[in-house]
């Protein structure tokens, strides 16, 4: 099956050897997003809430470029350098997703690229 590379200027450009997303059939694999502002490629200014929102906005931009949206996410992985922020992720996630929610994992990690405190990747299934 052919792979389609997904790219949008509305999300941060890849900072390594990867694509923003890859579509295979009706499945889209969204690469990890950290809270980079697409225009500046710098971490978003502000608190943890601003970082989490920026990550969801970045994921949404890539999902739309692939022909879907966050409502099509089947699996979400959340990586946090401090798991005490997990309740805040839940609170903000409820604003971006509607029930039924996707499957999800939340993983505590020692560090993330560019010193980010949060990163998320996803698998999306298109209709």
NORQUI-V319524 format. One line per field, one symbol per residue. ss: DSSP state (h for helix, s for strand, l for the rest). Layout:
ss=???
This chain:
ss=llssssllllllllllllllssssllsssssssslssllllssllllhhhhhhhhhhhhhhhhhhllllhhhssssssssllhhhhhhhhhhhhhhllllllssssssllllhhhllssssssssll
